Structure formats: C-alpha cells, structure tokens
Amino acid sequence: MGIADQFKDKAQELADQGQKKLKGAKGEGQRQGQGQRQGQGQDRRQDASDRARQASEQGRDRAQGAADDVREKFDR
C-alpha cells in the first residue's frame, strides 16, 4: 500500500465521520425543534388559559359593578 492510498483511505474515513456527525446533528436539531414546538404549544395554551381567566374575572367584576349600581338606585 502506497502513501497515496493511505491518504485516500484517511480522507474517506474522515469524510465518513463527517457524514455521521452531520446526520447526528440534523437528528438532534429536529428533536430540539420538536421540543420547542411542543413548548410553544404549551405556552400558547397557557396564554389562552390566562386570557380566559382574565375575561372571567372582568365579567365577574362587571356583574358585581352592575349589581352594586342597582342596589344604590333602590337604596335612594
């Protein structure tokens, strides 16, 4: 085996290692991306839940305010 063959073999070996690492990095990136999307979905659900809770509190406050107004009118 000549020196040229050794360099070709080493070059091929390094290329193969690079391919494996690239595939591994792509797979890891996809898994992280899925995790982020799931996290974003949870954030959106939490935001929707917070908005619903806030709307409920606002409705309750309005109803209480209306009831107070009616009581004041009849107390006069």
Protein Blocks (a to p, Z undefined) as FASTA:
>chain_A
ZZklmmmmmmmmmmmmmmmmmmmmmmmmmmmmmmmmmmmmmmmmmmmmmmmmmmmmmmmm
mmmmmmmmmmmmmmZZ
